[in-house]
């Protein structure tokens, strides 16, 4: 039986998801409705799919799966609560909404035995949450280190490799769709902070307290950073470090000078990377595109595939602490 999808939003990520879905007709799903602000605007999907009536979609009893891909965290939370309370599986990529309300969302999943997947909210095309729920589920992870913002990595790469100014590199990132018109969340490190918060919960089973989260972005790079990064064997990266000491989770995000022997040295442009240190597997490094329509859309499409195959996050690390 064909599953019916209610899609909310048709921006960059949603369009990448839609393109991927059209290339996979055998998944056994169809989009019934796409909710957008302006339903009359001409888009790449059939015009008959579009509506601006979110309330009608949320009440639609024919919807089997909700996919929420909008920027507004408040509306995204409303959608998430509605879907989970009604027992309808949900996919989201709204990192701020998830990071700010993760404990509530996990509780709702458990109470209503309804899965919610959100791979696209963490590391672009890298299936890290899926790996944490499967390969790493029975390992102790001591720390995670990586690059979690493709926009800033692209900017820093262009400044290093092509000697572009900060403004020139930012403008290029915006033109390519890697950075928003208002890029402040990326530049200040806030975006990486949301992603790190979600990641830490899956890695360590608990959220980092605000006083244990330190964030410094690339919006105020020091002269020392810029001078050091110009050396041939050095690069400047916005690095996220997640660790746990005596049961307390720490997140530290800051521009960091790394040398050529660092495994993150070759991770350039819009790519993300994650190093996970497990007690059995040792260091595992994951690399993939962290920005752009199709890479993040691919993560959403994979979430859909996983839902169709009864996958859900186990939250085993949380259960161990509980």
C-alpha positions as CSV (number, residue, x, y, z in Angstrom):
1,X,0.0,0.0,0.0
2,X,1.4,3.4,-1.0
3,X,2.3,5.6,1.9
4,X,1.2,9.2,1.7
5,X,3.5,12.0,2.7
6,X,2.7,15.5,4.0
7,X,5.6,17.7,3.2
8,X,6.0,21.1,5.0
9,X,8.3,23.5,3.2
10,X,9.9,23.5,-0.3
11,X,13.1,25.4,0.2
12,X,16.6,24.3,-0.6
13,X,16.6,21.0,1.4
14,X,13.1,20.1,0.5
15,X,13.8,20.5,-3.2
16,X,16.8,18.3,-2.9
17,X,14.7,15.7,-1.1
18,X,12.0,15.9,-3.8
19,X,14.5,15.4,-6.6
20,X,15.9,12.4,-4.9
21,X,12.4,11.0,-4.3
22,X,11.5,11.3,-8.0
23,X,14.6,9.2,-8.8
24,X,13.3,6.4,-6.5
25,X,9.8,5.6,-7.7
26,X,9.9,2.1,-6.1
27,X,9.9,3.3,-2.5
28,X,6.1,3.0,-2.4
29,X,5.3,6.5,-1.3
30,X,3.7,9.6,-2.8
31,X,3.5,13.2,-1.7
32,X,-0.1,14.1,-1.1
33,X,0.4,17.7,0.0
34,X,3.2,20.3,0.2
35,X,2.6,23.2,2.6
36,X,4.3,26.5,1.7
37,X,3.7,30.2,2.5
38,X,2.8,31.1,-1.1
39,X,1.0,28.3,-2.9
40,X,0.7,30.3,-6.1
41,X,4.4,30.5,-6.7
42,X,5.6,28.4,-9.6
43,X,7.9,25.6,-8.5
44,X,9.5,22.4,-9.8
45,X,6.8,20.1,-8.4
46,X,3.2,19.9,-9.7
47,X,1.2,23.0,-8.8
48,X,-1.7,20.9,-7.5
49,X,0.4,19.6,-4.6
50,X,0.9,23.0,-3.0
51,X,-1.3,24.6,-0.4
52,X,-0.8,27.2,2.4
53,X,-3.3,25.5,4.7
54,X,-1.0,23.9,7.4
55,X,-3.9,23.3,9.8
56,X,-5.7,21.2,7.2
57,X,-2.7,19.1,6.6
58,X,-2.2,18.5,10.3
59,X,-5.7,17.2,10.5
60,X,-5.5,15.1,7.4
61,X,-6.2,11.5,8.4
62,X,-4.7,10.1,5.2
63,X,-1.2,11.2,5.9
64,X,1.2,8.4,6.9
65,X,4.4,10.4,7.3
66,X,5.1,14.0,8.0
67,X,8.3,15.6,6.6
68,X,9.0,19.0,8.1
69,X,11.7,21.1,6.3
70,X,11.1,24.7,7.3
71,X,13.2,27.3,9.0
72,X,10.8,28.5,11.7
73,X,11.5,26.5,14.9
74,X,8.2,27.5,16.6
75,X,6.0,26.2,13.7
76,X,8.3,23.2,13.4
77,X,7.8,22.3,17.1
78,X,4.0,22.6,16.6
79,X,4.2,20.2,13.7
80,X,6.4,17.8,15.7
81,X,4.1,17.7,18.7
82,X,1.0,17.2,16.5
83,X,2.6,14.4,14.5
84,X,4.0,12.5,17.5
85,X,0.8,12.9,19.6
86,X,-1.2,11.5,16.7
87,X,1.2,8.6,16.2
88,X,2.4,9.7,12.8
89,X,6.1,9.2,12.1
90,X,8.0,12.4,11.5
91,X,11.2,13.5,9.7
92,X,12.7,16.9,10.5
93,X,15.9,18.9,9.7
94,X,15.1,21.8,12.0
95,X,18.3,21.8,14.1
96,X,17.3,24.7,16.4
97,X,13.9,23.2,17.2
98,X,15.4,19.8,17.9
99,X,18.3,21.0,19.9
100,X,16.1,23.2,22.1
101,X,13.4,20.6,22.7
102,X,15.3,17.3,22.3
103,X,14.3,15.9,25.8
104,X,10.6,16.6,25.2
105,X,10.7,15.2,21.7
106,X,12.3,11.9,22.9
107,X,9.7,11.7,25.7
108,X,6.9,12.1,23.1
109,X,8.4,9.4,20.9
110,X,8.4,7.0,23.8
111,X,5.0,7.9,25.1
112,X,3.3,7.6,21.8
113,X,5.6,4.8,20.4
114,X,6.1,7.0,17.3
115,X,9.5,7.4,15.6
116,X,11.1,10.8,14.7
117,X,14.2,10.9,12.5
118,X,16.4,14.0,12.0
119,X,19.7,13.0,10.3
120,X,19.6,16.1,8.1
121,X,19.8,18.3,11.2
122,X,23.3,17.2,12.2
123,X,26.0,16.7,9.5
124,X,24.5,17.1,6.1
125,X,24.9,13.9,4.1
126,X,26.9,12.0,6.7
127,X,24.6,9.3,8.3
128,X,26.0,9.8,11.7
129,X,22.9,9.3,13.9
130,X,22.1,6.1,12.1
131,X,25.7,4.9,12.8
132,X,25.5,5.9,16.4
133,X,22.2,4.0,16.8
134,X,23.7,0.9,15.2
135,X,27.5,0.5,15.0
136,X,28.3,2.5,18.1
137,X,25.3,1.5,20.2
138,X,27.3,-0.9,22.4
139,X,30.5,1.1,22.6
140,X,31.7,3.7,25.1
141,X,32.5,6.9,23.2
142,X,35.1,9.2,24.9
143,X,34.9,12.1,22.5
144,X,33.8,13.4,19.1
145,X,35.7,16.0,17.1
146,X,34.8,17.5,13.7
147,X,33.6,20.1,11.3
148,X,29.9,20.5,11.4
149,X,29.2,23.6,9.3
150,X,29.7,23.4,5.6
151,X,29.2,27.2,5.0
152,X,32.1,28.3,7.3
153,X,34.3,25.5,6.0
154,X,33.7,26.7,2.5
155,X,34.5,30.3,3.4
156,X,37.7,29.4,5.2
157,X,38.8,27.1,2.3
158,X,38.4,29.9,-0.3
159,X,40.2,32.4,1.9
160,X,43.1,29.9,2.2
161,X,43.3,28.4,-1.3
162,X,42.3,31.4,-3.4
163,X,43.2,34.3,-1.2
164,X,39.7,35.6,-1.2
165,X,38.6,38.2,1.3
166,X,36.1,37.1,4.0
167,X,33.4,39.1,2.3
168,X,34.2,37.6,-1.2
169,X,34.2,34.1,0.2
170,X,30.9,34.6,2.1
171,X,29.2,36.1,-1.0
172,X,30.3,33.1,-3.1
173,X,29.0,30.7,-0.4
174,X,25.6,32.5,-0.5
175,X,25.5,32.4,-4.3
176,X,26.0,28.6,-4.2
177,X,23.3,28.1,-1.6
178,X,25.7,27.0,1.1
179,X,25.1,30.1,3.3
180,X,21.8,31.9,4.0
181,X,21.1,35.5,3.0
182,X,21.5,36.2,6.8
183,X,24.5,34.0,7.5
184,X,24.8,34.9,11.2
185,X,23.9,31.5,12.6
186,X,26.8,30.0,10.6
187,X,29.4,32.7,11.2
188,X,28.8,32.9,14.9
189,X,29.1,29.1,15.4
190,X,25.4,28.9,16.6
191,X,24.5,26.5,13.8
192,X,27.4,24.2,14.8
193,X,26.2,24.6,18.4
194,X,22.7,23.2,17.6
195,X,24.2,20.3,15.7
196,X,26.7,19.5,18.5
197,X,23.9,19.6,21.1
198,X,21.9,17.0,19.2
199,X,25.0,14.9,18.5
200,X,26.1,15.0,22.2
201,X,22.8,13.6,23.3
202,X,23.1,10.7,21.0
203,X,26.7,10.1,21.8
204,X,26.7,10.5,25.6
205,X,23.0,10.1,26.5
206,X,22.6,13.5,28.0
207,X,22.5,17.2,27.0
208,X,25.3,19.5,27.7
209,X,24.3,22.2,30.2
210,X,24.5,25.8,28.9
211,X,27.4,26.6,31.2
212,X,29.4,23.8,29.6
213,X,28.9,24.9,26.0
214,X,31.6,27.3,24.7
215,X,31.1,28.8,21.2
216,X,33.3,31.1,19.2
217,X,32.6,31.6,15.5
218,X,34.5,32.9,12.5
219,X,32.8,36.3,12.5
220,X,35.6,37.9,14.6
221,X,38.7,36.1,13.4
222,X,41.9,37.4,15.0
223,X,44.9,38.6,13.0
224,X,46.9,35.8,14.6
225,X,44.4,33.2,13.2
226,X,44.7,34.7,9.7
227,X,48.5,35.0,9.7
228,X,48.9,31.4,10.9
229,X,46.4,30.0,8.4
230,X,48.5,31.5,5.5
231,X,51.4,29.2,6.3
232,X,51.6,26.3,3.8
233,X,51.3,23.6,6.3
234,X,48.4,25.2,8.3
235,X,44.7,25.6,7.9
236,X,42.0,27.3,9.8
237,X,38.9,25.3,10.6
238,X,35.8,25.8,12.8
239,X,36.2,22.7,15.0
240,X,33.6,21.2,17.3
241,X,34.9,19.2,20.3
242,X,32.5,17.1,22.3
243,X,33.7,15.2,25.4
244,X,32.6,13.8,28.7
245,X,34.5,14.0,32.0
246,X,33.2,12.6,35.3
247,X,29.8,12.3,33.8
248,X,29.6,15.9,32.6
249,X,29.3,16.7,28.9
250,X,31.3,19.5,27.4
251,X,31.0,21.2,24.0
252,X,33.7,23.5,22.7
253,X,33.4,25.2,19.3
254,X,36.1,27.5,18.0
255,X,38.2,28.5,15.0
256,X,41.3,26.3,15.3
257,X,44.6,26.2,13.4
258,X,45.5,22.6,12.4
259,X,48.5,21.2,10.7
260,X,48.9,18.8,7.8
261,X,49.1,15.7,10.0
262,X,45.6,16.3,11.3
263,X,42.9,14.1,9.7
264,X,40.6,17.1,9.3
265,X,43.3,19.0,7.3
266,X,42.1,17.7,3.9
267,X,38.4,18.4,4.6
268,X,37.7,21.4,2.5
269,X,34.9,23.5,0.9
270,X,31.4,22.5,2.0
271,X,32.4,19.2,3.4
272,X,31.7,18.1,7.0
273,X,33.8,15.5,9.0
274,X,33.5,13.7,12.3
275,X,36.0,11.7,14.3
276,X,34.4,9.4,16.8
277,X,36.6,7.7,19.4
278,X,35.0,4.4,20.5
279,X,36.5,2.1,23.1
280,X,36.3,-1.0,20.7
281,X,36.7,0.5,17.2
282,X,39.2,3.2,18.0
283,X,39.0,6.4,15.9
284,X,36.4,6.3,13.1
285,X,36.3,9.2,10.6
286,X,33.3,10.1,8.6
287,X,33.4,12.7,5.7
288,X,30.6,14.0,3.5
289,X,29.1,17.1,2.1
290,X,27.6,19.3,4.8
291,X,25.8,21.9,2.8
292,X,23.7,22.1,-0.3
293,X,20.3,21.0,-1.5
294,X,21.0,17.5,-2.7
295,X,23.4,16.3,0.0
296,X,21.1,17.3,2.9
297,X,18.1,16.2,0.8
298,X,19.8,12.8,0.5
299,X,19.9,12.6,4.4
300,X,16.1,13.3,4.5
301,X,15.5,10.7,1.8
302,X,17.5,8.1,3.7
303,X,15.4,8.9,6.9
304,X,12.3,8.1,4.8
305,X,13.8,4.8,3.7
306,X,14.7,4.0,7.3
307,X,11.2,4.8,8.5
308,X,9.6,2.6,5.8
309,X,11.8,-0.2,7.1
310,X,10.7,0.3,10.7
311,X,14.0,1.9,11.9
312,X,14.0,4.3,14.9
313,X,16.6,5.7,17.2
314,X,17.1,3.4,20.2
315,X,18.4,6.1,22.6
316,X,20.3,3.3,24.3
317,X,22.8,5.8,25.8
318,X,19.9,7.7,27.4
319,X,18.4,4.4,28.7
320,X,21.7,3.5,30.4
321,X,21.7,6.7,32.3
322,X,18.0,6.6,33.1
